[in-house]
C-alpha cells in the first residue's frame, strides 16, 4: 500500500497552515459560492481523494476554499469535511466491502466521481485536485 498524502488530512485538523507547510500555495482563486457545509464536503472530498486515488494531488484552491469561512461557518465547514474524510477513510480501509473485488471497485468508483466533481474540469468545484506530474 502506498503512503497517503498526509498534508491535506493534517490540514483538516491544523488549518491551512499545514497545507502551506506542505508546499502548496494558498493564493485565492475563483471558487463558486457555496454554503459552509457544501464547501466542507468538497474539502473533505479532496482530502479523501488524495488519500485513496493514485496519482492525484491537491491544488492551491483547497486552501482558498477553507479560507473563505470563519467562526460558526468554519466550525460547520470543518465538521462536514471531517464526515466526508471519514467516509473516504472507510473506503480506503475497505470497511464495508464484502471482499477485495468489491473494495477495489468501490475505490475506483469513488475516485472517478471525485475527478468528475472536483478535478480540473469538475462539475461541482473544479480544480481542487489534479493529476500529479
BELFENLIN-V87261 format. One line per field, one symbol per residue. phi: phi as a letter, one per 30 degrees, with the letter a starting at -180 (. if undefined). psi: psi as a letter, one per 30 degrees, with the letter a starting at -180 (. if undefined). burial: + if it has 9 or more other C-alpha atoms within 8 Angstrom, else -. A space follows every 50 residues. Layout:
# BELFENLIN-V87261
phi: ???
psi: ???
burial: ???
This chain:
# BELFENLIN-V87261
phi: .dddddeddddedcjdedddddjcdbddbdbedbdedddddddddddddd dccdicbdceddddddddcbhdddddeddddddddddddddedhecddld deddddddddddddddcbdecedcbdidbaddd
psi: klkljfeeeeeeefafeeeefggklgkklkklklleeeeeeeeeeeeeef eekkgklllffeeeeeffklbeeeeeeeeeeeeeeeeeeeeeghegkfle eeeeeeeeeeeeeeeeegaehlfdikgellkk.
burial: ----+-++++++--++-+++---+++---------+++++++++++++++ +++--+++++++++++--+---+++++++++++++--+++++----+--- -++--+++-++--+++++++++--++++++---
